[in-house]
């Protein structure tokens, strides 16, 4: 065999060997890369699964909180509707009572609503939404289904001022309903009133009802004023100290009926 062909055969064998070695080397490099990709994929899947596991309770909490907010809003709306319904019932009762007063009292002038209150601590007055144009005049009487609320102190065209029964400037001729003892009821500027000019020898019972006597020609006779809370027979002086609680509480006053004076 010529020397030239021998060299060519050797060269071919060498190239073939190098090709085989290169192929095997590439395969050895590719296998670790594939394994690495597989590991990374598993790590990514694990991270995603862990993230979902950790975030799931928070998502459920957000959903529950959103539901709670919705339920609280619905509850608040239901309570508002219930309150409005209850207020309508109470208003209906008050109006029925005032209508009964109108039907049974020929002195009726009009009904008026309280739209404002006096700011002076000692002065107990309210502003009514009716005035001269509605037939109201000064010294007319304001009553409720419970009794006397006060008297008109000032009147204007479309509104008027009502002096309440517990104002320091209020007074009315009064009579104890059971014993028929007479005196003067005066306001004190507080929740209580005082029954004045009752002699020591007169026996006054706690809880006894006080009504108007009509002797002052201002308040009609027989209208309830309040009840006796406390009796104190002082050693000094000619008269007893008698505390009276008015039937009409000024802080709860909303609607009154105006009647002509006695």
KASUL-V666566 format. One record per residue. RES is the residue in three letters. PHI is phi as a letter, one per 20 degrees, with the letter a starting at -180 (* if undefined). BURIAL is I if it has 9 or more other C-alpha atoms within 8 Angstrom, else O. Layout:
# KASUL-V666566
[[RES | PHI | BURIAL] [RES | PHI | BURIAL]]
This chain:
# KASUL-V666566
[[UNK | * | O] [UNK | f | O] [UNK | f | O] [UNK | f | O] [UNK | f | O] [UNK | f | I] [UNK | f | O] [UNK | f | O] [UNK | f | O] [UNK | f | O] [UNK | f | O] [UNK | f | O] [UNK | f | O] [UNK | f | O] [UNK | f | O] [UNK | f | O] [UNK | f | O] [UNK | f | O] [UNK | f | O] [UNK | f | O] [UNK | f | O] [UNK | f | O] [UNK | f | O] [UNK | f | O] [UNK | f | O] [UNK | f | O] [UNK | f | O] [UNK | f | O] [UNK | f | O] [UNK | f | O] [UNK | f | O] [UNK | f | O] [UNK | f | O] [UNK | f | O] [UNK | f | O] [UNK | f | O] [UNK | f | O] [UNK | f | O] [UNK | f | O] [UNK | f | O] [UNK | f | O] [UNK | f | O] [UNK | f | O] [UNK | f | O] [UNK | f | O] [UNK | f | O] [UNK | f | O] [UNK | f | O] [UNK | f | O] [UNK | f | O] [UNK | f | O] [UNK | f | O] [UNK | f | O] [UNK | f | O] [UNK | e | O] [UNK | g | O] [UNK | f | O] [UNK | f | O] [UNK | f | O] [UNK | f | O] [UNK | f | O] [UNK | f | O] [UNK | f | O] [UNK | f | O] [UNK | f | O] [UNK | f | O] [UNK | f | O] [UNK | f | O] [UNK | f | O] [UNK | f | O] [UNK | f | O] [UNK | f | O] [UNK | f | O] [UNK | f | O] [UNK | f | O] [UNK | f | O] [UNK | f | O] [UNK | f | O] [UNK | f | O] [UNK | f | O] [UNK | f | O] [UNK | f | O] [UNK | f | O] [UNK | f | O] [UNK | f | O] [UNK | f | O] [UNK | f | O] [UNK | f | O] [UNK | f | O] [UNK | f | O] [UNK | f | O] [UNK | f | O] [UNK | f | O] [UNK | f | I] [UNK | f | O] [UNK | f | O] [UNK | f | I] [UNK | f | I] [UNK | f | O] [UNK | f | O] [UNK | f | I] [UNK | f | I] [UNK | f | O] [UNK | d | O] [UNK | c | O] [UNK | f | O] [UNK | e | O] [UNK | f | I] [UNK | d | I] [UNK | a | I] [UNK | d | I] [UNK | c | I] [UNK | d | I] [UNK | f | I] [UNK | d | O] [UNK | a | O] [UNK | c | O] [UNK | f | I] [UNK | e | O] [UNK | f | O] [UNK | f | O] [UNK | e | I] [UNK | e | I] [UNK | d | I] [UNK | c | I] [UNK | c | I] [UNK | d | I] [UNK | d | I] [UNK | e | I] [UNK | c | I] [UNK | b | I] [UNK | g | I] [UNK | f | O] [UNK | d | O] [UNK | n | O] [UNK | f | I] [UNK | c | I] [UNK | f | I] [UNK | m | I] [UNK | f | I] [UNK | d | I] [UNK | d | I] [UNK | c | I] [UNK | c | I] [UNK | f | O] [UNK | e | O] [UNK | q | I] [UNK | f | I] [UNK | e | I] [UNK | r | I] [UNK | c | I] [UNK | f | I] [UNK | d | I] [UNK | b | O] [UNK | c | I] [UNK | c | O] [UNK | f | I] [UNK | d | I] [UNK | b | I] [UNK | b | I] [UNK | d | I] [UNK | d | I] [UNK | e | I] [UNK | f | I] [UNK | f | I] [UNK | e | I] [UNK | f | I] [UNK | f | I] [UNK | e | O] [UNK | e | I] [UNK | b | I] [UNK | b | I] [UNK | f | I] [UNK | c | I] [UNK | b | I] [UNK | f | I] [UNK | f | I] [UNK | e | O] [UNK | e | O] [UNK | m | O] [UNK | f | I] [UNK | d | I] [UNK | a | I] [UNK | c | I] [UNK | e | I] [UNK | c | I] [UNK | f | I] [UNK | c | I] [UNK | n | I] [UNK | d | I] [UNK | f | I] [UNK | e | I] [UNK | d | I] [UNK | c | I] [UNK | e | I] [UNK | d | I] [UNK | m | O] [UNK | d | I] [UNK | f | O] [UNK | f | I] [UNK | f | O] [UNK | f | O] [UNK | e | O] [UNK | d | O] [UNK | e | O] [UNK | f | I] [UNK | n | O] [UNK | f | I] [UNK | e | I] [UNK | d | I] [UNK | c | I] [UNK | f | I] [UNK | e | I] [UNK | n | I] [UNK | f | O] [UNK | e | O] [UNK | l | O] [UNK | d | I] [UNK | e | I] [UNK | g | I] [UNK | f | I] [UNK | n | O] [UNK | e | I] [UNK | f | I] [UNK | d | I] [UNK | r | I] [UNK | c | I] [UNK | f | I] [UNK | e | I] [UNK | b | O] [UNK | c | I] [UNK | c | O] [UNK | e | O] [UNK | f | O] [UNK | f | O] [UNK | e | O] [UNK | n | O] [UNK | e | O] [UNK | c | I] [UNK | e | I] [UNK | e | I] [UNK | c | I] [UNK | e | I] [UNK | c | I] [UNK | e | I] [UNK | f | I] [UNK | f | I] [UNK | e | I] [UNK | e | I] [UNK | f | I] [UNK | f | O] [UNK | d | O] [UNK | f | I] [UNK | c | O] [UNK | c | I] [UNK | c | I] [UNK | d | I] [UNK | e | I] [UNK | c | I] [UNK | f | I] [UNK | f | I] [UNK | g | O]]
